[in-house]
């Protein structure tokens, strides 16, 4: 195993502390050990954050979270042994309970799939219950032929110190060649937002739809599966073959272009690029999913989707690049529940980072902070 901190591709602004940046090669367990050891403080921070978040948002005490987590463990060990070994490595490296790290990796299923009643549909600009999350994502096959994935990742500010960069080269064992990948993730979570050496990348939008199936693949395992795939089509086939445990929207792409994958605990719907090569998504299902209960928990979600479609014009696409796409995500229409979100008042989340990935060139820039208040920029790529 080889592991070290990598600060060479990070540029801090106004003396902000640089994000932990870990480069590691090895088995899944060795990757987990390295991440757990190097980011022990952040892993513990993620656990503490979600302990409070699940109680506030889903009404679940940590003991109830662990009970639900135990339901997942036999399936995870049986169907995804290498990923479970990585989780065990993280727990050992960070000196925390392995069940707590499993809980981090099913946080989407716990937070967005476990609720008993449908909240009242909002009738104003205020979102249901707590206006958490708020991610806006854009995938684009531009007129020039490049594929871009870009997103503002919105979450509670309290989790921001626990974000890390992981640059990994997994060793899959005899005869198994796995691609190197780079991602930004919440410490302790094995799959998040990034891309690999083949230019296969992924973004994530939280979706609050009732239903969790512990026999299927957790959302963050699906993201890792994409990062370990050689093409978008291969990734889609892998994910669909096992099904997802809960609801989410995954925007994935490669040189062929972007595809949106709306996921629930009962099935999938693919969202192809529109006539301008774009897939735009936020935090509500766009396509019909029979029998799925999805309360509109963020009234601003459809507004952000519509706004991004207005902003991402063909003129922008013809000159698409890191700077021009970042500009789209600075928009503050409907502030503070805007594309460039701010945690203030009843709006309980803000933009923690932006990504712009050029999958054709296999290069990306991660901008930490709100897009109008960037604290640090980190380059990833191959």
C-alpha positions as CSV (number, residue, x, y, z in Angstrom):
1,X,0.0,0.0,0.0
2,X,1.1,3.5,-0.8
3,X,-0.5,6.5,0.8
4,X,0.3,10.1,1.3
5,X,-1.2,13.6,1.6
6,X,-1.2,15.6,-1.6
7,X,-1.3,19.4,-1.4
8,X,0.4,20.1,-4.7
9,X,-2.8,20.6,-6.7
10,X,-4.6,22.8,-4.1
11,X,-4.7,26.5,-4.1
12,X,-6.0,28.1,-0.9
13,X,-7.5,31.6,-1.0
14,X,-7.1,34.2,1.7
15,X,-5.2,31.7,3.9
16,X,-8.0,29.2,4.3
17,X,-7.0,25.8,5.6
18,X,-6.4,23.4,2.8
19,X,-8.6,20.4,2.4
20,X,-7.1,17.0,3.2
21,X,-6.0,15.4,0.0
22,X,-5.1,11.7,0.1
23,X,-3.4,9.7,-2.6
24,X,-3.4,5.9,-2.1
25,X,-2.9,2.7,-4.1
26,X,-3.8,-0.7,-2.8
27,X,-6.5,-3.2,-2.0
28,X,-9.9,-1.9,-1.0
29,X,-9.0,-2.6,2.7
30,X,-5.7,-0.8,2.3
31,X,-7.4,2.2,0.8
32,X,-9.8,2.2,3.7
33,X,-7.0,2.0,6.2
34,X,-5.2,4.9,4.6
35,X,-8.3,7.1,4.4
36,X,-9.3,6.3,8.0
37,X,-5.8,7.0,9.3
38,X,-5.2,10.2,7.4
39,X,-8.7,11.6,7.9
40,X,-9.5,10.2,11.4
41,X,-10.7,13.5,12.7
42,X,-12.9,14.1,9.6
43,X,-14.4,10.5,9.8
44,X,-15.3,11.1,13.5
45,X,-16.7,14.5,12.5
46,X,-18.9,12.9,9.8
47,X,-20.3,10.4,12.4
48,X,-21.0,13.2,14.9
49,X,-22.7,15.3,12.2
50,X,-25.0,12.5,11.0
51,X,-25.8,11.5,14.6
52,X,-27.4,14.9,15.1
53,X,-28.7,15.2,11.5
54,X,-30.7,11.9,11.5
55,X,-32.3,12.9,14.8
56,X,-33.3,16.4,13.6
57,X,-34.3,15.4,10.1
58,X,-35.7,11.9,10.4
59,X,-36.5,11.7,14.1
60,X,-34.1,8.8,14.5
61,X,-31.9,8.3,17.6
62,X,-28.5,6.8,16.8
63,X,-29.6,3.4,18.3
64,X,-32.4,3.3,15.7
65,X,-30.0,4.2,13.0
66,X,-27.7,1.4,14.0
67,X,-30.6,-1.0,14.0
68,X,-31.5,-0.1,10.5
69,X,-27.8,-0.3,9.5
70,X,-27.5,-3.8,10.8
71,X,-30.2,-4.9,8.3
72,X,-27.9,-3.9,5.5
73,X,-24.7,-5.6,6.7
74,X,-25.4,-9.2,5.6
75,X,-26.2,-8.1,2.1
76,X,-23.3,-5.7,1.9
77,X,-20.9,-8.4,3.0
78,X,-22.3,-11.0,0.6
79,X,-22.8,-8.8,-2.6
80,X,-20.2,-6.1,-2.2
81,X,-17.4,-7.7,-0.2
82,X,-14.6,-5.4,-1.4
83,X,-16.5,-2.3,-0.5
84,X,-17.4,-3.7,2.9
85,X,-13.7,-4.4,3.4
86,X,-12.9,-0.8,2.6
87,X,-15.4,0.3,5.2
88,X,-13.8,-2.0,7.7
89,X,-10.4,-0.5,6.9
90,X,-11.8,3.1,7.4
91,X,-13.2,2.1,10.8
92,X,-9.9,0.5,11.8
93,X,-7.8,3.4,10.6
94,X,-10.0,6.0,12.2
95,X,-10.5,3.9,15.4
96,X,-14.3,4.1,15.2
97,X,-17.1,1.5,15.2
98,X,-17.5,-0.2,11.8
99,X,-21.3,0.0,12.1
100,X,-21.0,3.8,12.3
101,X,-19.1,3.9,9.0
102,X,-21.7,1.7,7.4
103,X,-24.3,4.2,8.6
104,X,-22.4,7.0,6.8
105,X,-22.5,4.9,3.6
106,X,-26.3,4.5,3.7
107,X,-26.9,8.0,4.9
108,X,-29.0,8.8,1.8
109,X,-31.3,5.8,2.4
110,X,-31.7,6.7,6.1
111,X,-32.2,10.4,5.5
112,X,-34.4,10.4,2.5
113,X,-36.2,7.0,2.4
114,X,-37.4,6.5,6.0
115,X,-40.4,8.6,6.9
116,X,-43.9,7.7,8.0
117,X,-46.1,10.6,6.8
118,X,-46.3,12.8,3.8
119,X,-45.6,16.5,4.8
120,X,-48.0,19.1,3.7
121,X,-47.3,20.3,0.2
122,X,-45.7,23.7,0.3
123,X,-47.6,26.7,-1.0
124,X,-44.9,29.4,-0.7
125,X,-41.2,29.7,-1.3
126,X,-40.5,27.9,2.0
127,X,-39.6,24.2,1.6
128,X,-41.1,21.4,3.6
129,X,-39.8,20.9,7.2
130,X,-36.1,21.8,6.8
131,X,-34.7,23.1,3.6
132,X,-31.7,20.9,3.6
133,X,-29.8,19.8,0.5
134,X,-30.4,21.7,-2.7
135,X,-27.9,20.4,-5.2
136,X,-28.2,21.6,-8.8
137,X,-26.5,19.5,-11.5
138,X,-25.8,19.9,-15.2
139,X,-24.4,17.4,-17.7
140,X,-23.6,18.6,-21.2
141,X,-22.5,17.2,-24.4
142,X,-21.5,20.5,-25.9
143,X,-21.7,21.5,-29.6
144,X,-17.9,21.2,-29.7
145,X,-18.2,17.5,-28.7
146,X,-16.9,17.7,-25.1
147,X,-18.7,16.1,-22.2
148,X,-18.9,18.2,-19.0
149,X,-20.4,17.4,-15.6
150,X,-20.9,20.3,-13.2
151,X,-22.7,20.8,-10.0
152,X,-23.2,22.9,-6.8
153,X,-23.2,20.5,-3.9
154,X,-25.4,21.9,-1.2
155,X,-25.5,20.7,2.4
156,X,-25.4,21.9,5.9
157,X,-22.3,24.0,6.7
158,X,-21.5,21.9,9.7
159,X,-20.4,19.0,7.5
160,X,-18.0,21.2,5.4
161,X,-14.9,20.5,7.6
162,X,-15.4,16.8,7.0
163,X,-15.0,17.0,3.2
164,X,-11.9,15.3,1.8
165,X,-10.2,14.6,-1.5
166,X,-9.4,10.9,-2.3
167,X,-7.2,10.0,-5.3
168,X,-7.1,6.2,-5.4
169,X,-5.8,3.3,-7.5
170,X,-7.6,0.2,-6.3
171,X,-6.0,-3.2,-6.7
172,X,-8.8,-5.6,-7.6
173,X,-6.9,-8.8,-7.1
174,X,-5.5,-11.3,-9.6
175,X,-6.8,-10.7,-13.1
176,X,-8.9,-7.7,-12.0
177,X,-7.9,-4.3,-13.3
178,X,-9.7,-1.4,-11.7
179,X,-9.4,2.2,-12.9
180,X,-7.8,4.9,-10.8
181,X,-10.3,7.6,-9.7
182,X,-10.4,10.9,-7.9
183,X,-13.3,12.3,-5.9
184,X,-14.4,14.7,-3.3
185,X,-16.3,12.9,-0.5
186,X,-17.6,13.2,3.0
187,X,-15.0,11.4,5.1
188,X,-16.0,7.8,5.7
189,X,-18.1,7.5,2.5
190,X,-16.5,5.3,-0.1
191,X,-18.1,6.8,-3.2
192,X,-19.1,10.3,-4.1
193,X,-18.5,13.0,-6.8
194,X,-15.6,12.5,-9.2
195,X,-14.3,10.7,-12.3
196,X,-11.8,8.1,-13.3
197,X,-8.9,7.6,-15.7
198,X,-11.3,6.6,-18.4
199,X,-13.3,9.8,-18.1
200,X,-16.3,8.2,-16.5
201,X,-17.8,10.5,-13.9
202,X,-20.7,11.0,-11.6
203,X,-22.7,13.6,-9.7
204,X,-25.5,13.2,-7.1
205,X,-28.8,14.8,-6.3
206,X,-30.7,13.8,-3.1
207,X,-34.3,12.7,-3.7
208,X,-36.8,12.3,-0.9
209,X,-39.0,9.4,-1.9
210,X,-40.4,6.8,0.5
211,X,-39.0,3.3,0.5
212,X,-35.7,1.5,1.4
213,X,-34.7,-2.0,0.3
214,X,-31.7,-3.3,2.3
215,X,-31.2,-6.1,-0.2
216,X,-30.1,-3.7,-2.9
217,X,-27.1,-1.4,-3.5
218,X,-26.8,1.8,-1.4
219,X,-26.5,5.0,-3.4
220,X,-22.9,5.7,-2.4
221,X,-21.9,2.2,-3.4
222,X,-23.4,3.0,-6.8
223,X,-21.3,6.1,-7.1
224,X,-18.2,4.0,-6.3
225,X,-19.3,1.5,-8.9
226,X,-19.4,4.2,-11.5
227,X,-15.9,5.3,-10.5
228,X,-14.7,1.8,-11.0
229,X,-16.3,1.3,-14.4
230,X,-14.7,1.7,-17.9
231,X,-17.7,3.4,-19.5
232,X,-21.0,4.9,-18.7
233,X,-22.9,2.0,-20.2
234,X,-20.9,-0.5,-18.1
235,X,-21.7,1.5,-15.0
236,X,-25.5,1.6,-15.9
237,X,-25.6,-2.1,-16.5
238,X,-23.8,-2.9,-13.2
239,X,-26.2,-0.7,-11.2
240,X,-29.4,-1.9,-12.8
241,X,-28.4,-5.5,-12.4
242,X,-28.6,-5.2,-8.6
243,X,-31.0,-2.3,-8.0
244,X,-30.7,0.7,-5.6
245,X,-31.7,0.6,-2.0
246,X,-33.3,4.0,-2.0
247,X,-34.0,7.2,-4.0
248,X,-31.6,9.5,-5.7
249,X,-30.7,11.1,-9.0
250,X,-27.3,10.1,-10.3
251,X,-25.9,12.1,-13.2
252,X,-23.2,10.1,-14.9
253,X,-21.3,10.5,-18.2
254,X,-18.3,9.7,-20.3
255,X,-17.0,10.8,-23.8
256,X,-20.4,9.8,-25.3
257,X,-22.3,12.3,-23.2
258,X,-24.4,12.5,-20.0
259,X,-27.3,10.4,-18.7
260,X,-29.5,11.1,-15.8
261,X,-30.5,8.0,-13.7
262,X,-33.5,8.6,-11.5
263,X,-33.5,5.9,-8.8
264,X,-36.0,4.6,-6.3
265,X,-36.1,1.5,-4.1
266,X,-38.3,-0.1,-6.7
267,X,-36.7,0.8,-10.1
268,X,-35.0,3.2,-12.4
269,X,-35.8,5.7,-15.2
270,X,-33.1,7.1,-17.5
271,X,-33.2,10.8,-18.4
272,X,-31.4,11.3,-21.7
273,X,-29.8,14.5,-22.9
274,X,-32.2,17.0,-24.5
275,X,-31.9,18.5,-28.0
276,X,-29.1,20.8,-26.8
277,X,-27.1,17.9,-25.3
278,X,-28.0,18.8,-21.7
279,X,-29.3,16.9,-18.6
280,X,-30.3,19.3,-15.8
281,X,-31.5,18.0,-12.5
282,X,-32.1,19.1,-8.9
283,X,-33.9,17.5,-6.0
284,X,-37.2,16.1,-7.3
285,X,-38.1,13.3,-9.7
286,X,-38.7,14.6,-13.2
287,X,-40.0,11.4,-14.8
288,X,-43.0,9.3,-13.7
289,X,-42.3,6.4,-11.2
290,X,-45.4,4.3,-10.6
291,X,-46.3,3.8,-7.0
292,X,-43.5,6.0,-5.6
293,X,-44.4,8.5,-2.8
294,X,-42.3,11.6,-3.2
295,X,-43.5,14.6,-1.2
296,X,-42.2,17.9,-2.6
297,X,-39.8,18.7,0.2
298,X,-37.9,21.5,-1.6
299,X,-40.2,23.8,-3.4
300,X,-37.2,25.6,-5.0
301,X,-36.0,22.4,-6.7
302,X,-38.1,22.7,-9.9
303,X,-37.3,26.4,-10.0
304,X,-33.5,25.7,-9.9
305,X,-33.9,23.2,-12.7
306,X,-35.8,25.6,-14.8
307,X,-33.3,28.4,-14.1
308,X,-30.3,26.3,-15.0
309,X,-32.0,25.5,-18.3
310,X,-32.4,29.2,-18.9
311,X,-28.8,29.9,-18.1
312,X,-27.2,27.0,-20.0
313,X,-27.7,28.4,-23.5
314,X,-26.2,27.2,-26.7
315,X,-24.0,30.3,-26.7
316,X,-22.5,29.1,-23.4
317,X,-22.2,25.6,-24.7
318,X,-20.3,26.6,-27.8
319,X,-17.6,28.2,-25.5
320,X,-17.9,25.8,-22.6
321,X,-15.0,25.7,-20.2
322,X,-14.2,25.7,-16.5
323,X,-14.8,29.4,-16.0
324,X,-17.9,29.7,-18.1
325,X,-19.6,26.8,-16.4
326,X,-18.7,28.0,-13.0
327,X,-20.3,31.3,-13.8
328,X,-23.7,29.5,-14.3
329,X,-23.5,28.3,-10.7
330,X,-23.1,31.8,-9.3
331,X,-26.8,32.5,-10.0
332,X,-28.7,33.9,-7.0
333,X,-32.3,34.1,-8.4
334,X,-34.7,33.2,-5.6
335,X,-31.9,33.8,-3.0
336,X,-31.2,32.2,-0.5
337,X,-32.8,29.1,-2.0
338,X,-31.0,29.7,-5.3
339,X,-28.5,27.7,-7.4
340,X,-25.8,29.4,-5.4
341,X,-27.4,28.6,-2.1
342,X,-26.8,30.2,1.3
343,X,-27.5,28.7,4.7
344,X,-29.4,31.5,6.4
345,X,-32.7,31.8,8.2
346,X,-35.1,29.0,7.4
347,X,-32.9,27.9,4.6
348,X,-30.9,25.2,6.4
349,X,-28.2,24.4,3.7
350,X,-25.7,26.2,1.5
351,X,-23.4,25.5,-1.3
352,X,-20.3,23.8,0.1
353,X,-18.5,23.2,-3.2
354,X,-18.8,23.3,-6.9
355,X,-17.3,20.9,-9.4
356,X,-16.7,21.3,-13.1
357,X,-15.4,18.1,-14.8
358,X,-14.3,17.9,-18.4
359,X,-14.7,14.2,-19.0
360,X,-13.3,14.3,-22.5
361,X,-10.0,15.8,-21.3
362,X,-10.3,14.0,-17.9
363,X,-9.6,17.2,-16.0
364,X,-11.7,18.9,-13.2
365,X,-11.7,21.8,-10.8
366,X,-13.3,21.6,-7.4
367,X,-14.1,25.0,-5.9
368,X,-14.7,25.0,-2.1
369,X,-17.3,27.4,-0.7
370,X,-20.1,29.2,-2.3
371,X,-19.3,30.0,-5.9
372,X,-19.2,33.7,-5.1
373,X,-17.1,33.1,-2.0
374,X,-14.5,30.6,-3.2
375,X,-12.1,29.6,-0.4
376,X,-9.9,27.0,-2.3
377,X,-9.7,25.5,-5.7
378,X,-8.4,21.9,-6.2
379,X,-7.5,20.3,-9.5
380,X,-8.1,16.7,-10.2
381,X,-7.4,14.8,-13.4
382,X,-5.4,12.3,-15.4
